[in-house]
Amino acid sequence: MSAKVEIYTWSTCPFCIRAKNLLKKKGIDYIEYCIDGDEIARDKMITRANGRSSLPQIFIDEVHVGGCDDIYGLESQGKLDPLLAS
């Protein structure tokens, strides 16, 4: 079983695209919340992300792991695969 992955994005955000590409490369299905212009959804994301408002914001099994740089950092440290496999 693989982890539940959720990602908040804007459709034209290059960091969002980069993060999604990493997940796709790993064969991970994810739930995408494209929040272009949706302030209610953005507020929900900010609450879930402990005040972080940049995009993307990524959650694995309901745990906030951060944004694009954070997920690539986890990947380079060898910590992303164990999270995704949980």
C-alpha positions as CSV (number, residue, x, y, z in Angstrom):
1,M,0.0,0.0,0.0
2,S,1.3,3.5,-0.8
3,A,0.8,6.7,1.2
4,K,-1.9,9.2,0.6
5,V,-0.3,12.2,-1.1
6,E,-2.0,15.5,-1.5
7,I,-0.5,18.6,-3.2
8,Y,-1.8,22.1,-3.4
9,T,-0.9,23.8,-6.6
10,W,-1.4,26.7,-9.1
11,S,-1.7,25.6,-12.7
12,T,1.2,27.6,-14.0
13,C,3.6,27.4,-11.0
14,P,6.9,26.0,-12.1
15,F,7.7,24.7,-8.6
16,C,4.3,22.9,-8.5
17,I,5.1,21.3,-11.9
18,R,8.5,20.2,-10.7
19,A,7.1,18.6,-7.6
20,K,4.4,16.8,-9.5
21,N,7.0,15.6,-12.0
22,L,9.0,14.0,-9.2
23,L,5.9,12.2,-7.9
24,K,5.0,11.1,-11.4
25,K,8.6,9.8,-12.0
26,K,8.2,7.7,-8.9
27,G,4.8,6.4,-10.0
28,I,3.0,7.9,-7.1
29,D,-0.7,8.8,-7.4
30,Y,-1.6,12.0,-5.7
31,I,-4.6,14.2,-5.1
32,E,-4.1,17.7,-6.5
33,Y,-5.9,20.7,-5.3
34,C,-5.4,23.4,-7.9
35,I,-6.3,26.5,-6.0
36,D,-5.9,29.2,-8.8
37,G,-7.9,32.2,-7.5
38,D,-9.7,30.2,-4.8
39,E,-9.0,32.1,-1.6
40,I,-11.1,29.7,0.6
41,A,-9.0,26.8,-0.6
42,R,-5.8,28.8,-0.1
43,D,-6.8,29.6,3.5
44,K,-7.4,26.0,4.1
45,M,-4.0,25.1,2.7
46,I,-2.3,27.8,4.9
47,T,-4.0,26.4,8.0
48,R,-3.0,22.8,7.1
49,A,0.6,24.0,6.3
50,N,1.1,25.7,9.6
51,G,1.1,29.2,8.1
52,R,3.1,28.5,5.0
53,S,1.5,30.2,2.0
54,S,3.9,29.4,-0.9
55,L,3.1,26.8,-3.4
56,P,3.2,23.9,-3.7
57,Q,2.4,22.5,-0.3
58,I,2.6,18.7,0.0
59,F,1.1,16.3,2.5
60,I,1.9,12.6,2.9
61,D,-0.5,10.7,5.0
62,E,-1.9,13.9,6.4
63,V,1.6,15.1,7.5
64,H,2.8,18.3,6.1
65,V,6.2,17.7,4.4
66,G,6.6,21.2,2.8
67,G,7.1,22.5,-0.7
68,C,9.1,21.6,-3.8
69,D,12.5,22.2,-2.3
70,D,11.5,20.1,0.8
71,I,10.3,17.1,-1.2
72,Y,13.5,17.2,-3.4
73,G,15.5,17.5,-0.1
74,L,13.8,14.4,1.2
75,E,14.5,12.6,-2.1
76,S,18.2,13.5,-2.0
77,Q,18.5,12.3,1.6
78,G,16.8,9.0,0.8
79,K,13.9,9.8,3.1
80,L,11.1,10.2,0.5
81,D,10.6,6.6,-0.6
82,P,10.0,5.4,3.0
83,L,7.4,8.1,3.5
84,L,5.7,7.2,0.2
85,A,5.7,3.5,1.1
86,S,4.0,3.9,4.4
